[in-house]
Amino acid sequence: MDNRLHDEELIEKIRVKKRELGSQLLILTHHYQKKEIVSLGDFAGDSFELSRKAAADRECRYIVFCGVHFMAESAAILAKPHQVVQIPDELAGCWMAEMADTQTVKSAFEQLESIAGKGSATPLVYMNSDAELKSFCGDRGGVVCTSSNAAKAVEWAFAQREKVLFFPDRHLGHNTGYDLGLKDDEMVVWAADKPLGGNDPEALRRARLVLWDGYCLVHTRFTRDHIEKRRAEFPEAKIIVHPECPREVVALADACGSTSRIEKYVREAPAGSTIVIGTEINMIERLASQYPDKKIIELHRSLCPNMAKISLEKLLQTVENVGEMNVVRVDEEIKAGARVALDRMLALG
Ligand code: SF4
């Protein structure tokens, strides 16, 4: 009870600050944020929609990004010079983004070119990565993708060169390659700690899609057993999962898509539907309360502790210190390269 009262006070204070700042302040919230945070945002979406929003808003001076650090960093790269981007908790990172760094990716790219020929591969980085990796892609004719436009980005990358080095999420890369009709021997996994990523040269020459061995701990918790259990419990249910899930889980689901696609799937399902969702739990719980006429069930409870670091207290502190606290800064040179790769992504639509 005490806690709820406390939350209500915090919410009211944030609302007052929002009213004071009016159109100068834009609060962006990722779908994985807690529902009380989402309710205070001006816009909720996946990382693609949020980066588009950050790039499009010309009026606001302060963008407060309720999500993890790479998202706020992307907003800072796309923001106009007069805009300041802040994140309520600077320690809200992403495990997957930490699985690839520029030096290791650069070495992999050079090793791949040494086998397949110079200019044979396009680097393609998932949004879940730091600015330096995006800049690496921008400088070498590559592009950024999110889970909602990965297929378009891979097609674009293949139109530039015969091979694609996709990092850091192997599962998004694998699921996308599969959707585009690539065969198993056209996709190989690159283990960063092994020479040639643990592949023999012939396999690399044959491969079209080279997948970095990174993954999301939230989405790789889902297993075939979870799907079978839910099918037995709710035979009438449709199951939708996120493309960061392993292929065997995606193959057993009825549908697969980014958080925006999941949201649309639930919104458009007829009243009375039962939908099992394999993604971060905060989003599932929010959808369940938003659509009480549908039965929304988690495939298995999986929480992203990084997303959960954004609290009402921290959001209040940030809006009380607009322009000053936890400002996200990106080195100008890195920003320029990363902007090229992000702009290529935004141009894909
Ligand atoms: S859900 Fe996974 S990919 Fe997304 S922020 Fe959390 S750890 Fe990173």
Boltz pocket constraint, residues with backbone or C-beta under 6 A from the ligand:
constraints:
  - pocket:
      binder: B
      contacts: [[A, 68], [A, 93], [A, 94], [A, 95], [A, 96], [A, 97], [A, 128], [A, 216], [A, 217], [A, 218], [A, 219], [A, 280], [A, 304], [A, 305], [A, 306], [A, 307]]
      max_distance: 6.0
